[in-house]
Every structure is written in C-alpha cells, then in structure tokens.
Amino acid sequence: MAAYKALLTVDLSGANTAQKAVFYESLKIETWQRLGQMESVWRCSWNDTEYDTAVEAIKADVNKAALAASIQRYPYAFQLGTNIVKSF
C-alpha cells in the first residue's frame, strides 16, 4: 500500500455551463481539487491504498460526476503515482 496522487484531465467541450458546474461540484464532493486556474485539470490523493483501488476510485468519481451532470461524452485521462502533483 502507498499514498497515491492523481492528475486528471477531462474534456467537457460538448457540455453546457450548467452541466460543467454540476460535474465539477461532484468532483469536489469526492475531494478532487482543481489544479491552478485550469478548468478541466484536477488532482486527488489517497493514503494507504492499492494502485488498482485508486484507479477504480478515479473511474468511479468521473463516471458519477458525468451521470450527475447528464453528460454523455466525457473523454478523460489520468496519471497516477506517488509523486506530488504540482502546477505553476
């Protein structure tokens, strides 16, 4: 087990402003934090977890946010590791 940090980017270019607001609020509820001033880049961390557990948590959080916001198309990518996610 380790402390993992995730960097997430989501393409919501097909969503309207209200849908984006609901999506982002859902991520915040799941303890995701917006990275700097970038609208669709987020970070999150987990302490004492397995890698696969963190991967499943990321997928679940994104899918839950999309469902809450009624967004059908939401391509995303993430990077997961033990280093701190930084922005400048």
Secondary structure, DSSP 8 states (H G I E B T S, - for coil): -EEEEEEEEE--TTS-HHHHHHHHHHHHHTT-EE-TT-TTEEEEEEEEE-HHHHHHHHHHHHHHHHHHHT-S---EEEEEESS-----
